[in-house]
Amino acid sequence: MHYDSWTFDEFEPLEAIGSGSFGLIRKVRRKTDGKILARKEIDYRKMGVKEKEQLVAEVNILKDLKHPNIVEFLERVIDRENSFIYILMEYCEGGDLAAVIKRHKESSLYIPEEFIWTIMTQLTMALHECHCGMTKGDDNNPPQPRAPILHRDLKPDNVFLDANRNVKLGDFGLSRSLTNPQKAFAETYVGTPYYMSPELISESVYDVKSDIWSLGCIIFEMCALKPPFLADSQHELSLKIKMGRIQALPAQYSNELNHVVRSMLQVNPRKRPTTSDLLAAPRIRLCKKQLEIDKRQVTPKGFYNIYNTVLF
């Protein structure tokens, strides 16, 4: 068994909190300080070559991505004897955004607009790190622009919340690094149909603007409590996405929010904003500033009232 810097004896296994085709995610408690973490437990015997490559890519990408709004990767252990890989990560005790949307839908209550701007701002900052991040650098090598990283599976289920309701973008299992920025597109995709961009549906080339489309779908769903495109079959869903016709957001949401969502859901990817464009938008800029103020306070107050009205 190959260890990085921890052993199983250091952790008390707790309940499983998620499962997939090749394993599960388990809560664990670190015995030294009682800290709760998440541990992916993956049986790679069942994986084909492609799945193994995706797993290696996920670990490598997570090691490179260090940002307050991205789930933190800590360590990994490979158990070659039993063909298991264990990935130790930050645990997000606030659950995921899909659960927040589901609770509001079941209660027929719309999510407050201020909270939606807060989520969008933090998600945009996380994506900006993926799309435009820099290498760490050292004494001999200054930081350099890193190859853009596409998340490729943005959806409410992969947007997590920590104990303080801060966004933590996770599940980079389908991520891909674009090593040639001059030819910045990827040509293979597996993901969640409701949040797939028109260029993915058409099986044409795509780039970071596909993540922007998916972000638009998430924000639309937070407002309408349903995805922007729904259908009874894959074919019908594909046609709707390619046409790109979306309804206006419910009446209580501002024209400004409508405008930003529509800009992200442009069928032509060139017309969609970049993460830099979004971060320059007045409302997002204001929200970002408030989040920075809150970080400096012992007891954050900026969004206290709206958090009290959200069904977590």
C-alpha positions, 0 to 999 in steps of 0.5 A: 500500500502506498501512502502520501502522509496519512494512514487509516489509523488516523481516522475514524470511519463514519457514515457514507454520504454518497455513492457512485458507479465505482465507490462511495464518499464517507465522512471520517473523523481525524482522531488528533483534533476531531475534524470531520473530513470527506473520503472518496473510496474508489474501487478501480478494479471495475474501471476501464482505461478511460475511467482510470485516466479520468480518476488520475486527471481529477486528482491532478486537477484537485491538487492544483486548484487551491481556492476558498470556493473550491472543495479542498483536496488534502491527500490520497492513498493508493491501496494496490493490494485491494485496488482501492484509491482513497481521496481525502477532501474537505467536508461540506456540512451545509449539503449541496445546492440541489437540496436547497432548491428541492426544499424551496420547491417542495415548500413553494417558496422562491429563493431570495434574490440576494442569496442567489447573487451571493451563490453566483458570485462565489461560483463565478470566482471558483470558475475564474480560478479554473479558467484563468488561474496561475501556477504557484511559482517559486523563487526561480519561476514566477507564477505563469498562466495555467492551462484553462480547466473546464469543470464539464459537469456543473450542476446544483448537485456539485455545488456544496456549502460549508458550515458558514454557507460559503460555496464550495465547487466540487466533483471534478471527475469530468474536468479537463485541462486545456493544454493548448490555450490557442486551440482551447476546446475539448472534443469528448464529453460525458455529463448531465443533459439538463445543464449541457450547452448547445455546442455539447449537444451538437457534439461540436468543439467547446471551451470554457464558455460551456461552463458559463452556460451551465452556470446560467442553467444553475442560476435560472434553476435557483430562481424558477426552481426548475431547469431552463430546459425540460423534456420527456426525451433526450431528443426533445431536450436536445432540440430545446437546448439548441434553440435556447429559448428560455422563459423570463424569471419569476416576476419578483426577480430584478431585470438585472438578474434576468439580464445576467442569466440571459447573457449566460444562456446565449446559444452562440458561445462567443456572446456569453460573458467570460468569468472576468466579464461577470466579475465586472458586473456591478451587482457581482462586484458589490457582492464580492466586496461584501463577502470580503468584508464578511471574511474579515469579521469575527461574526459575519453580518452581511448576509445574516438576514437572508441566510435566515430566510433560506431553507437549508 
